[in-house]
């Protein structure tokens, strides 16, 4: 009987009480993060999460890092291709032919979902985006640099999804 009471008490405390407490605290202290870091467009439509990359194919947008899972969050994964794999070399060649030269844009993301690119990979795209949007490349470079974040154990990065949404907002795409 003691074992059953202990089981019920611990189940109630740890199975319901603790998750409820953590959920309430997260909603109170960090509501944006607790709700998935959701981003909205100018019409208040959900666009996605600041934590997940999305594909951009229009020249008016900065391109995200290529994804082996085609940006599917449920199937997010690396390509697992070795350095000598023909498919990897073919993909890199296609990227170079498309005008990309930064190593980050020549390979696929490990998770396939990282919304960040190193600053240099974003700056490589400034001329194309500025031309497509008919804006001054120097002003666009300044905007890109204003959006840079410290990378975790790596280079300075820019969230491409947030940058593209900002461009749409500021330059009425």
C-alpha positions as CSV (number, residue, x, y, z in Angstrom):
1,X,0.0,0.0,0.0
2,X,2.9,2.4,0.8
3,X,4.4,1.6,-2.6
4,X,1.2,2.5,-4.4
5,X,0.8,5.8,-2.5
6,X,4.4,6.6,-3.2
7,X,3.9,5.8,-6.9
8,X,0.8,7.9,-7.2
9,X,2.3,10.8,-5.3
10,X,5.5,10.8,-7.4
11,X,3.5,10.4,-10.6
12,X,1.4,13.4,-9.6
13,X,4.3,15.5,-8.6
14,X,6.8,14.6,-11.3
15,X,4.4,13.6,-14.1
16,X,2.1,16.5,-13.8
17,X,3.2,19.1,-11.2
18,X,6.8,19.6,-12.4
19,X,6.0,19.8,-16.1
20,X,3.2,22.2,-15.4
21,X,5.5,24.4,-13.2
22,X,8.2,24.4,-15.9
23,X,5.6,25.3,-18.6
24,X,4.2,28.2,-16.6
25,X,7.6,29.6,-15.7
26,X,8.8,29.3,-19.3
27,X,5.7,31.1,-20.6
28,X,6.1,33.8,-17.9
29,X,9.9,34.3,-18.2
30,X,10.6,33.4,-21.8
31,X,7.4,33.5,-23.8
32,X,8.9,34.0,-27.3
33,X,11.4,31.1,-26.8
34,X,8.8,28.9,-25.1
35,X,6.4,29.2,-28.1
36,X,9.0,28.2,-30.7
37,X,10.6,31.6,-31.5
38,X,7.9,32.2,-34.1
39,X,8.3,34.8,-36.8
40,X,5.4,36.6,-38.5
41,X,5.1,38.7,-41.7
42,X,3.6,42.1,-42.0
43,X,0.1,40.6,-42.3
44,X,0.7,38.7,-39.0
45,X,0.8,35.4,-40.8
46,X,3.1,32.8,-39.2
47,X,6.2,32.5,-41.4
48,X,8.3,30.0,-39.4
49,X,10.7,29.8,-36.5
50,X,13.8,31.9,-36.1
51,X,15.5,28.6,-35.2
52,X,14.8,26.8,-38.5
53,X,16.1,27.6,-42.0
54,X,13.8,27.9,-45.0
55,X,14.6,27.7,-48.7
56,X,14.8,30.9,-50.7
57,X,15.0,30.7,-54.5
58,X,14.1,34.2,-55.6
59,X,17.1,36.5,-56.3
60,X,15.6,39.1,-54.0
61,X,16.4,36.9,-51.0
62,X,19.5,35.8,-49.3
63,X,19.9,32.1,-49.8
64,X,20.0,29.8,-46.7
65,X,22.6,27.1,-46.4
66,X,21.7,24.1,-48.5
67,X,19.8,21.3,-46.7
68,X,20.2,17.6,-47.2
69,X,16.6,17.1,-46.0
70,X,15.2,19.9,-48.2
71,X,14.4,21.9,-45.0
72,X,12.0,19.3,-43.6
73,X,12.1,19.6,-39.9
74,X,11.0,16.1,-39.2
75,X,13.6,14.6,-41.5
76,X,16.4,17.1,-40.8
77,X,19.7,15.4,-41.2
78,X,23.1,15.6,-42.8
79,X,23.9,14.1,-46.2
80,X,26.6,11.8,-44.7
81,X,28.5,12.1,-47.9
82,X,32.3,11.7,-47.5
83,X,34.7,14.2,-48.9
84,X,35.4,12.0,-51.9
85,X,31.8,11.3,-52.8
86,X,30.9,12.1,-56.4
87,X,27.5,13.5,-55.3
88,X,29.1,15.9,-53.0
89,X,31.5,17.1,-55.6
90,X,28.7,17.5,-58.1
91,X,26.6,19.5,-55.7
92,X,29.6,21.8,-54.9
93,X,30.2,22.3,-58.6
94,X,26.5,23.2,-59.1
95,X,26.7,25.8,-56.3
96,X,29.8,27.4,-57.8
97,X,28.0,27.5,-61.2
98,X,25.1,29.3,-59.4
99,X,27.6,31.9,-58.2
100,X,28.4,30.8,-54.7
101,X,32.0,30.5,-53.5
102,X,31.9,30.5,-49.7
103,X,32.5,27.0,-48.4
104,X,29.4,27.1,-46.3
105,X,27.2,27.4,-49.4
106,X,29.1,24.6,-51.2
107,X,28.1,22.0,-48.6
108,X,24.9,21.0,-46.9
109,X,24.2,21.8,-43.3
110,X,24.8,19.1,-40.7
111,X,21.2,19.4,-39.4
112,X,19.8,20.7,-42.6
113,X,17.9,23.3,-40.6
114,X,20.4,25.9,-39.3
115,X,19.0,29.4,-40.2
116,X,22.4,31.0,-39.7
117,X,25.1,31.6,-42.2
118,X,28.6,33.0,-41.6
119,X,28.8,36.7,-42.2
120,X,31.1,36.2,-45.2
121,X,28.6,33.8,-46.9
122,X,25.9,36.4,-46.6
123,X,28.1,39.2,-47.8
124,X,28.9,37.1,-50.9
125,X,25.2,37.4,-51.8
126,X,24.8,41.2,-51.3
127,X,25.4,42.2,-55.0
128,X,22.8,39.8,-56.3
129,X,20.1,40.7,-53.7
130,X,20.8,44.5,-54.1
131,X,20.5,44.2,-57.9
132,X,17.3,42.2,-57.7
133,X,15.8,44.7,-55.2
134,X,17.2,47.7,-56.9
135,X,18.8,49.0,-53.7
136,X,22.3,50.3,-52.9
137,X,24.8,47.5,-52.2
138,X,26.6,49.6,-49.6
139,X,23.3,50.2,-47.7
140,X,22.5,46.5,-47.9
141,X,25.9,45.6,-46.6
142,X,25.4,47.9,-43.7
143,X,22.0,46.2,-43.0
144,X,23.6,42.8,-43.1
145,X,26.4,43.8,-40.8
146,X,23.9,45.2,-38.3
147,X,22.2,41.8,-38.1
148,X,25.4,39.8,-37.2
149,X,25.5,37.7,-34.1
150,X,28.4,36.1,-32.3
151,X,28.7,32.5,-33.5
152,X,28.9,29.7,-31.0
153,X,32.5,28.6,-31.0
154,X,32.8,29.8,-34.6
155,X,32.5,32.7,-37.0
156,X,30.1,35.6,-36.8
157,X,26.7,34.6,-38.2
158,X,23.5,36.1,-39.6
159,X,20.1,34.6,-39.4
160,X,19.0,34.5,-43.0
161,X,15.3,34.1,-42.4
162,X,15.2,37.1,-40.1
163,X,17.3,39.1,-42.6
164,X,14.9,38.3,-45.5
165,X,11.9,39.2,-43.4
166,X,13.5,42.5,-42.5
167,X,14.2,43.2,-46.2
168,X,10.5,42.5,-47.0
169,X,9.4,44.8,-44.2
170,X,11.8,47.6,-45.0
171,X,11.7,47.4,-48.8
172,X,8.1,46.3,-49.4
173,X,8.8,43.2,-51.5
